[in-house]
Every structure is written in structure tokens, then in C-alpha cells.
Amino acid sequence: MSGSTDDDWVQWGERDPYFAVITDPKYRNNQITQAAKKEFFDTGSWHAAYVFDACRRFVDPAFAPSRALDFGCGVGRVALPLAERVETVVGLDVSPAMLAEARRNAESQGVSNVEWQLSDDVLSTVQGRFDLVHSCITFQHIDTPRGRQLFARLLELLDEGGAGAIQVTYGKSNHAATFGQPPSEPPAPPPVAGGLRTLIGRSSPVQSDPAMPMNPYNLSELAFLLQNAGIRQFYADFTDHGGELGVFLFFGRPRSVAE
């Protein structure tokens, strides 16, 4: 992918890959310990279990995928636990440094059934279809017009009988008066010495941090893409990451009926 938000994410991968995924100071490069790294991957194991449970409850009780795609895989937080549950995982990320760290993590954990691939706007490196298409805390960092196109592309990669699990943000809790959406004419931000950028998370960034934009999506547009792709229904779990409101969408692609 190309664009300013990708440039920022590439920098995050080079400077602070774990903190970029979970913005807790203990995951900073200069603070992370082996215990903290284990805790980091434990959250991925919990998340993989949550995804499988939701897919079995809301999409298919017999859900047992053999091939999974993790879009925005970062350092492998979720892709590696998914690899314990399926035959093959493809992890996609726009940051070469993130992918390099994911490969190191896979080697250290003895995981060999994950393919790590560099992402672009059309996912040109991806071959075939998948029984599980997954993405979490990724679309919010992508410009919305490009994100819509990527969302539609992920739907194309979902095989018949497969399940999608994709999380997006739709609004912000501090805009209650406008139902989560920024006012039509937002006030100009106050000047900040040194051009300090704002990062959504549980800690404040240092001045050298790249930006971490948070882009809301129109859920009606995503519902249109789902229905247009032949998806008949979806289930949504609400998410809230530091006031960034979102939904985790779970859905299945129906199997073709033989004539």
C-alpha cells in the first residue's frame, strides 16, 4: 500500500512494533521484557479463541478452517495463535520491519506454517481463497476510501463456507452530541510545541512518535459491500479501544447450491 498513513505505520514497525499494536508503555522497545512479550502474545491467544468461538456461535457450529488470512498481522500477535488451529496462515502487513519481527517470533516459537507477505492496495501477493479472513485494529489506521476497497477485496478472498472476522471503528465516544461522529466544522487544534502528534492509547507518545490516525467507517457502506458480495447476514460485537468505538463483524459466505 502507498500513502502517508502507511509511511507512518512503516516507521512504527521500525521504531516501536509492539507498542504500535498495544499502546501500553510496557511494550515500548526500551521497556519490553520477556514477561511482557509473553503477555503480549497471550492476548493474541485469547483473541484467536474469541474469534473461533464467535464464528462457531454466529456463523457455523462446525467451523474448522484449514487456511486463514490475517490482514494487518503486525508482529504476529494473532497470526501465530491462529497457526496452532489451522494448517496454513498468511500474514499480511504493510511494514517490512513488522514482518521481519513476525518471522523472528515465529522462529522462536517454532511455528513454520505461516507465510508472511507484504501488503498493497490490491493484496497482489495473495493467492487462492481462505476459510477464515481476519483483521483486527487495522482498518482504523487506513484512509477510509482505501479501506473500503480493501474490505471488498477481503470479501473476494473468502471461500464458500468460510467465515469473516473483521473489526472496524465507526465513531468516537467523546462526540456523543453528534452520535460518535466529529462535528462538521471541528475546532482547530491548539498549537503544540514541536509539532507533537496525538496517539490514541493508554499512554502519551513521545515527540518522535509517528502519527497513528484513527479513521471511522460508515457501517452502511460496509453493509452494502457485504450484501453485494452475497453475504446474507452478519453479527456485530461492539468494541471500544480508548474511546474509539467500533464493531467486530462476523459473517459467512454461503456455499453454492448445486443445480
C-alpha positions as CSV (number, residue, x, y, z in Angstrom):
1,M,0.0,0.0,0.0
2,S,1.1,3.6,-0.5
3,G,0.3,6.8,1.3
4,S,1.1,8.8,4.3
5,T,-0.7,6.5,6.8
6,D,1.3,3.6,5.5
7,D,4.5,5.6,5.8
8,D,3.7,6.2,9.5
9,W,3.0,2.5,10.1
10,V,6.3,1.6,8.4
11,Q,8.0,3.9,10.9
12,W,6.1,2.4,13.8
13,G,7.4,-1.0,12.7
14,E,11.0,0.2,12.7
15,R,10.8,2.1,15.9
16,D,8.3,0.5,18.3
17,P,6.5,-2.5,16.8
18,Y,4.9,-3.9,19.9
19,F,3.7,-0.6,21.3
20,A,2.2,0.2,17.9
21,V,-0.1,-2.8,18.3
22,I,-1.0,-2.4,22.0
23,T,-0.2,1.1,23.3
24,D,0.9,0.3,26.8
25,P,4.3,1.7,27.9
26,K,5.5,-1.8,29.0
27,Y,5.5,-2.7,25.3
28,R,7.9,0.1,24.3
29,N,11.2,-1.1,22.8
30,N,13.2,0.4,25.6
31,Q,11.0,-1.2,28.3
32,I,9.6,-4.5,27.0
33,T,10.7,-7.6,28.9
34,Q,10.4,-11.3,28.1
35,A,7.5,-11.5,30.6
36,A,5.8,-8.5,28.9
37,K,6.3,-10.1,25.5
38,K,4.7,-13.3,26.7
39,E,1.8,-11.3,28.0
40,F,1.5,-9.6,24.6
41,F,1.2,-12.9,22.8
42,D,-1.2,-14.3,25.5
43,T,-3.6,-11.5,24.4
44,G,-3.3,-12.9,20.9
45,S,-4.1,-16.4,22.0
46,W,-7.1,-15.1,23.9
47,H,-8.2,-13.2,20.8
48,A,-7.8,-16.3,18.5
49,A,-10.0,-18.3,20.9
50,Y,-12.6,-15.5,20.9
51,V,-12.7,-15.4,17.1
52,F,-13.2,-19.2,16.8
53,D,-15.9,-19.2,19.4
54,A,-17.8,-16.3,17.7
55,C,-17.5,-17.9,14.3
56,R,-18.9,-21.2,15.7
57,R,-21.7,-19.4,17.6
58,F,-22.8,-17.0,14.9
59,V,-21.6,-18.4,11.5
60,D,-21.2,-22.2,11.6
61,P,-21.2,-24.6,14.6
62,A,-18.8,-26.9,12.6
63,F,-16.4,-24.1,11.8
64,A,-12.9,-25.7,11.3
65,P,-10.8,-23.7,8.9
66,S,-7.7,-25.0,7.2
67,R,-6.4,-21.8,5.7
68,A,-6.6,-18.4,7.3
69,L,-5.6,-14.8,6.3
70,D,-4.6,-12.3,8.9
71,F,-4.7,-8.8,7.4
72,G,-2.6,-6.3,9.3
73,C,-0.7,-9.1,11.1
74,G,2.0,-6.8,12.7
75,V,4.5,-8.8,14.6
76,G,2.3,-12.0,14.6
77,R,0.2,-11.4,17.8
78,V,-2.8,-13.2,16.3
79,A,-1.4,-14.9,13.3
80,L,0.8,-17.2,15.4
81,P,-2.0,-18.4,17.7
82,L,-4.1,-18.9,14.6
83,A,-1.3,-21.1,13.2
84,E,-2.0,-23.5,16.1
85,R,-5.5,-24.0,14.9
86,V,-5.3,-24.2,11.1
87,E,-3.0,-25.8,8.5
88,T,-1.8,-22.6,6.9
89,V,-1.9,-18.9,7.8
90,V,-1.0,-16.0,5.5
91,G,0.0,-12.8,7.5
92,L,-0.2,-9.5,5.6
93,D,1.3,-6.2,6.7
94,V,2.5,-3.0,5.1
95,S,5.6,-2.7,7.3
96,P,8.7,-4.8,6.3
97,A,10.0,-4.3,9.8
98,M,6.8,-5.7,11.3
99,L,7.0,-8.7,9.0
100,A,10.7,-9.3,9.9
101,E,9.9,-9.2,13.6
102,A,6.9,-11.6,13.0
103,R,9.3,-14.1,11.3
104,R,11.7,-13.9,14.2
105,N,8.8,-14.5,16.6
106,A,7.6,-17.5,14.5
107,E,11.1,-19.0,14.6
108,S,11.5,-18.5,18.3
109,Q,8.1,-20.1,18.9
110,G,8.7,-23.0,16.5
111,V,5.9,-22.0,14.1
112,S,6.5,-22.9,10.5
113,N,3.1,-22.8,8.9
114,V,2.7,-19.1,8.4
115,E,3.6,-17.2,5.2
116,W,4.5,-13.5,5.8
117,Q,3.7,-11.3,2.9
118,L,4.0,-7.5,2.2
119,S,0.6,-5.9,1.7
120,D,-0.5,-3.5,-1.0
121,D,-3.8,-1.8,-2.1
122,V,-5.0,-4.9,-4.1
123,L,-3.3,-7.6,-2.0
124,S,-1.5,-8.7,-5.1
125,T,0.7,-11.2,-3.4
126,V,-2.2,-13.3,-2.1
127,Q,-3.0,-16.5,-3.9
128,G,-6.2,-18.6,-3.5
129,R,-9.1,-18.2,-1.1
130,F,-9.4,-18.7,2.7
131,D,-11.7,-20.4,5.1
132,L,-11.1,-17.6,7.6
133,V,-10.4,-13.9,6.7
134,H,-9.4,-11.9,9.8
135,S,-8.4,-8.4,10.7
136,C,-8.4,-6.5,14.0
137,I,-7.3,-3.0,14.9
138,T,-6.0,-2.4,11.4
139,F,-8.7,-0.7,9.2
140,Q,-8.8,2.2,11.6
141,H,-5.3,3.1,10.6
142,I,-6.1,3.1,6.8
143,D,-7.6,6.0,4.9
144,T,-11.3,5.3,4.6
145,P,-11.6,5.2,0.8
146,R,-8.7,2.8,0.5
147,G,-10.1,0.8,3.5
148,R,-13.4,0.3,1.7
149,Q,-11.6,-1.1,-1.3
150,L,-9.5,-3.4,0.9
151,F,-12.6,-4.5,2.7
152,A,-14.2,-5.5,-0.6
153,R,-11.0,-7.3,-1.6
154,L,-11.0,-9.4,1.6
155,L,-14.6,-10.4,0.8
156,E,-13.4,-11.7,-2.6
157,L,-10.8,-13.8,-0.8
158,L,-13.3,-15.6,1.5
159,D,-14.1,-19.0,0.2
160,E,-17.6,-20.6,0.2
161,G,-18.4,-21.9,3.6
162,G,-15.7,-19.7,5.1
163,A,-16.1,-17.1,7.9
164,G,-15.0,-13.5,8.0
165,A,-14.0,-11.7,11.2
166,I,-13.2,-8.1,10.6
167,Q,-13.1,-5.2,13.1
168,V,-13.6,-1.6,12.2
169,T,-14.2,1.7,14.0
170,Y,-17.2,3.8,13.4
171,G,-17.0,6.7,15.8
172,K,-15.6,8.3,19.0
173,S,-17.1,8.3,22.5
174,N,-16.2,12.0,23.0
175,H,-18.6,13.0,20.2
176,A,-21.8,11.9,21.9
177,A,-23.7,15.0,20.8
178,T,-23.1,14.0,17.1
179,F,-23.6,10.3,17.7
180,G,-19.9,9.5,17.6
181,Q,-19.1,11.5,14.5
182,P,-16.8,14.6,14.5
183,P,-18.7,17.9,14.2
184,S,-19.0,19.2,10.7
185,E,-16.6,22.0,11.5
186,P,-14.3,20.7,14.2
187,P,-12.4,23.4,16.1
188,A,-8.8,24.0,15.2
189,P,-6.4,22.0,17.5
190,P,-4.4,24.2,19.9
191,P,-0.8,24.7,18.9
192,V,1.6,22.2,20.4
193,A,5.3,22.9,20.8
194,G,7.5,20.9,18.5
195,G,4.6,19.6,16.4
196,L,3.7,16.8,18.9
197,R,1.2,14.4,17.4
198,T,-1.6,12.7,19.2
199,L,-1.8,8.9,19.6
200,I,-4.9,7.2,20.8
201,G,-3.9,4.8,23.6
202,R,-3.3,4.4,27.3
203,S,-0.2,6.5,27.3
204,S,1.1,9.7,25.7
205,P,3.6,9.3,22.8
206,V,7.0,10.9,22.9
207,Q,7.7,13.7,20.4
208,S,9.5,11.4,18.0
209,D,6.5,9.1,17.5
210,P,4.9,8.8,14.1
211,A,1.3,9.6,13.8
212,M,-1.4,7.0,14.4
213,P,-4.5,8.1,12.7
214,M,-7.9,6.7,13.7
215,N,-10.3,6.6,10.8
216,P,-14.0,5.8,11.3
217,Y,-16.0,3.9,8.8
218,N,-19.6,4.2,7.6
219,L,-21.3,1.0,8.6
220,S,-24.0,1.4,6.0
221,E,-21.3,1.4,3.3
222,L,-19.7,-1.8,4.7
223,A,-23.2,-3.5,5.0
224,F,-23.7,-2.6,1.3
225,L,-20.4,-4.3,0.4
226,L,-21.3,-7.3,2.4
227,Q,-24.7,-7.7,0.8
228,N,-23.3,-7.0,-2.7
229,A,-20.7,-9.8,-2.1
230,G,-23.5,-12.3,-1.5
231,I,-23.3,-12.3,2.3
232,R,-26.7,-12.9,3.7
233,Q,-26.3,-11.9,7.3
234,F,-23.7,-10.7,9.8
235,Y,-23.3,-10.5,13.6
236,A,-21.6,-7.5,15.3
237,D,-19.8,-7.3,18.6
238,F,-19.2,-3.8,19.9
239,T,-15.6,-2.8,20.6
240,D,-14.1,0.2,22.5
241,H,-10.4,0.9,22.4
242,G,-9.8,4.0,24.5
243,G,-12.9,5.8,23.3
244,E,-12.5,4.6,19.7
245,L,-15.8,2.9,19.1
246,G,-16.1,0.0,16.7
247,V,-17.7,-3.3,15.8
248,F,-16.3,-6.7,15.2
249,L,-18.2,-8.1,12.2
250,F,-18.6,-11.9,11.9
251,F,-20.2,-13.3,8.7
252,G,-20.1,-16.3,6.4
253,R,-20.0,-16.9,2.7
254,P,-22.8,-19.3,1.7
255,R,-22.0,-22.4,-0.3
256,S,-23.3,-22.6,-3.8
257,V,-26.4,-24.8,-4.3
258,A,-25.7,-27.4,-6.9
259,E,-28.2,-27.4,-9.6
